[in-house]
């Protein structure tokens, strides 16, 4: 079920990006959706911005990559996908992955979002699904249509992918 929700969120974000290219009748102001949320982050000095898709590809100093998205037309979302190449942690190390979630969220999301996220984590207000190589946390909050964390670890390469996203209508 959670995989379906994640897939639907990704489809909504892609559909939102399609709307950016196709429609002048957006709920959210496309002109204000810039790389401003990335520019001031010292760890993100090496990035490229795609204005059409409203995302940044960020090369971190340790070789990891983050794709950060902020924008939308009818659905406004913020997301980050972090590829951790030198992962040595197991999927069931929930506190470690939450620590990583907080790190990326503090850099790509608003202060208000981070305050809400910290409260959700503190109150453990999320549904957790843990499988062999995948962890999903589905945060429960009425301010967002959806907010999740998904971590997957490739068994062979040990590369971990951490993705978090939330969006509003």
Helices and strands as residue ranges (DSSP letters): H 2-22, G 30-32, H 36-39, G 42-44, E 47-50, E 55-59, E 65-71, E 76-84, H 94-108, H 111-122, E 126-130, E 134-139, E 146-153, E 160-168
